[in-house]
Amino acid sequence: MASESLKQFNEWLEAAKTMADELETQKTKKKRKKKGTEVSNVSWRKRDQHGNILPQRVRKNRSVKPASTRELSEVEEVQIIDIPQEVPSLDQHLQRLKNLLTSVTVSASVEVEETPTMSAWTRRQVISEKKFRAAMPEILNCMLAAEIVTQHCCQQCKTVDAVVRCLDCVPSGNHFFCSTCDTEIHRKNVFHNREAMFDGFLKPIPPTSFVVVDESGQYQLSEQVCMLPIPPPMQICSCGPNHDLKIIPGKQTVLVTINGPYNLCLPCISCPLCSSKWTPGISDLLEYRYWPATTSCQMLFKFDLFTSFEQMKLASPALSQQAFLRMLEHRSLCTGRMGSICGDTFHRVFREFAFCNFKKEDLCLSEPFKCPACTPDMLAISADGNRKHYRFKKSKGTDEPSLFDGLFIAQDAKVSAFVDQIRSQMFSRTGHDVCGPATFTAGRETSQKSRAKVDEEGLEIAVCRHGILLQGLNHYRGEIYAYPMFLQKELAQAANATFFCMDIACRYWPYLEKMAEKFSELRPLTMMKPFLSVMHAKAHTGKCEVRWGGRSQDGAGNTVGEEVEQVNSFLSRAALTTKYMTKSGRGDMITVLAMGWNHRKVQSLHKTLAKRFVKTTQRAEMEAASLESLKLELNISMEDADRWVCDVKQWAATERHSTHSSQEELQTEIDEIIYSIRRKKHDLYRQNDSNQTRQRKRRRLGELKKTLREKIVLYNTIPGCEEEIDTEAACRLSDDFILPWEAQGDVVSLRLKRRLFDQVMLVRRMEEEKIIIVKEMTQHYQHLKKKLDKLDRLLRETKEDIKIHNPPRELTEEGHRGLYCCILHKRYILQQKLAAVTSTYGSVNTDPSFFMLEEDVEEESEDNSSPELSEEEF
């Protein structure tokens, strides 16, 4: 059957080819047609399900000019004669193919070849989905069968029928209990999830309920008092421990855990001889990880609840506190418990818990806002503002300062005094700064307070090149130059930084130099080097990018200056919730998130540096090979390449003259604009994902093309030009377009020089980056060693003070002994960290003896960062 169908199909194909040849012959013999006429070479005819042509009347569309009647009739006549009447339709062919495929029986042992493009993960997902679909009926039946209530004997007493099932007693082997055994066992195990079995279904019951038998012999639920699980002391009075103490319910309290709230009572222990009473105090509660919300202990929180909330905020900074509390209430409702949690109480208690944890870490010499790899010599500081971190005025709250006041976010009074000092010695100039045709909203010398209903307008933060937060401050007047200047002044001495990175460094640095002339305390800031962020430099002019850009700064390595954007993407999500908080609550929450971010960065710092070194080594080789290929393509030597690099630097250092430019200057400007347009068009879809961003880039391209047209018109009007520039061809930027001075051969295009310049700078930065990373790994290792030595010294001093009963002023003797245990724990963690760092750095493809160096880091820094060293010495 298949062979006959194939033979018939080949006959039809030959007939169609013959008809097409005859139509082509007739077309060449036809006379020239009048203007506006159209000829349809093929007319499709409708057929029935058997393939026969259906008779129909040809309709003419008056909106389309018809073809000549003679030509149309000839075409139809040829079709009727040449095309067989029995040609099947496409649907019939598809149906035949489907029948052929379904008629073939494939053996089960034969494995079907998988699609070559299918990845291993995709195959696993497809197999898992198929297995689930096959097992889904059985799983559904098992889920329904699990709801069946079956009769069981009590597994504790083994005499009475069970009426309660405990899901948390399953590991012990006894999870079916009668009413008596259930009350006896779960009066102490208040956190167990139980289900009643006497109503024909499994009903969750809270720990405050137990099963009883009423007068009619029916099972009912009754209320009972549950006490907070906390072990009582061995002795509460001088009567001795040889008599039984009486335990009665005390003050009611609500314990909130990760499973929701529990209505409990504090245990009250009394002596039957002297009537002395004991109830757990704050020290007893903290010992067993219960955090009291108030001194009266009316509400308690488990420690793991706060740590879980903190980790969830770090994983999802936009997580709402109210949503987290609603989740806890839902968990309690699913287990038969009822209760609500006050959001204000939880917010206040969480901040207090985080602050006490910070004070404990501080006593153990913890430094949350210091980068181990950048201590003592930091290569670069990156500063930028975040306008999303505003706060509404309606969230006033109390006037109490933040618990973390001045730790990460600088004190507002200190920042305000500095801003007023700067503004007193400058001439007010309103408006945004510009760089070429680009206007930057973050670039301004002065700004008025926003009229919007906000208090803080944003946040200015500074980070190191590893993305570790160093310090921040609140915006009250937009992004003015005084804010990054304050951060630079605060971090200049502590960080000993070399570069100061900003997205508007080309405008900020002249402003800093102007202020340094008026304030002597700002002069040391000018010893740092300006650094224009690599990605933001693409929005600046070509001269600005060459002069201030990070790729052109000797000694900067592969620093991009955009590290603060990564932190801003994290903090911006937290701004969705902090804008509704009080002033102190917002500051505390941002500080807690900043400390959590830094802790996560520091924990993986050794892995990050090791991976960065390996990738930098590989990329350095690749970029060096690309540079050699580019030299061969341009047919230049090393001396020519150095001369081109000097030409580009000299071009960037020259200032723009008046509008009456000479021919050479116009050529340079046209080359610069064309290079900028080509680069922006190349990156339009490679670096921009949203349509809104691409629309803004296209508008910028339109402005550049308008400027290019003006420059070309001005160039063409200069007398003495041998050849004019085609404006439309220049704006199209086709690959075959050549400027007149490029075709002459005596002048090298700025575009080619810039291309070579960028590649040379990239190769140099990669070579510098390898040395910088090795130095940072050394500083990281030595920082951990020094910190371990400090902990050992503190441990010895604390042990001696404990022996002579000389605790610090703010600590009791018990607190002092607890501090000694905390230092021991901290030293153990640091030893484990140092071992991991040593193992990771030792596996890097470098000299193993390098990691045993014990020289002073500052001496090595002076040797490696001296600007007088040549590239060969590096």
Secondary structure as UniProt FT lines:
FT   HELIX           2..29
FT   TURN            35..36
FT   TURN            49..50
FT   TURN            62..63
FT   HELIX           69..82
FT   TURN            85..86
FT   HELIX           90..103
FT   TURN            108..109
FT   TURN            116..117
FT   HELIX           120..145
FT   TURN            146..147
FT   TURN            155..157
FT   STRAND          164..166
FT   TURN            168..169
FT   HELIX           170..172
FT   STRAND          176..177
FT   HELIX           179..186
FT   TURN            187..188
FT   TURN            190..191
FT   STRAND          194..196
FT   TURN            198..199
FT   STRAND          203..205
FT   TURN            207..208
FT   STRAND          209..213
FT   TURN            215..216
FT   STRAND          219..223
FT   TURN            238..239
FT   TURN            241..242
FT   STRAND          246..257
FT   TURN            258..259
FT   STRAND          260..270
FT   TURN            272..274
FT   STRAND          277..278
FT   HELIX           282..287
FT   TURN            288..289
FT   STRAND          290..292
FT   TURN            295..296
FT   STRAND          299..302
FT   HELIX           303..315
FT   TURN            317..318
FT   HELIX           321..334
FT   TURN            335..336
FT   HELIX           343..363
FT   TURN            364..365
FT   TURN            368..369
FT   HELIX           372..374
FT   STRAND          378..386
FT   TURN            387..388
FT   TURN            393..394
FT   TURN            403..407
FT   HELIX           412..423
FT   TURN            424..425
FT   STRAND          433..435
FT   TURN            436..437
FT   STRAND          438..440
FT   TURN            441..442
FT   STRAND          458..464
FT   TURN            465..466
FT   STRAND          469..475
FT   HELIX           482..495
FT   STRAND          497..502
FT   TURN            503..504
FT   HELIX           505..518
FT   HELIX           520..527
FT   STRAND          529..532
FT   TURN            534..535
FT   HELIX           536..539
FT   HELIX           542..548
FT   HELIX           550..552
FT   TURN            554..555
FT   TURN            557..558
FT   HELIX           563..578
FT   TURN            579..580
FT   HELIX           583..603
FT   HELIX           605..634
FT   HELIX           638..653
FT   HELIX           663..682
FT   TURN            683..686
FT   HELIX           691..716
FT   TURN            719..720
FT   HELIX           727..732
FT   TURN            735..736
FT   HELIX           740..744
FT   HELIX           750..803
FT   TURN            804..805
FT   TURN            809..810
FT   HELIX           813..842
FT   HELIX           848..852
FT   HELIX           857..864
FT   TURN            867..868
FT   TURN            871..873
//
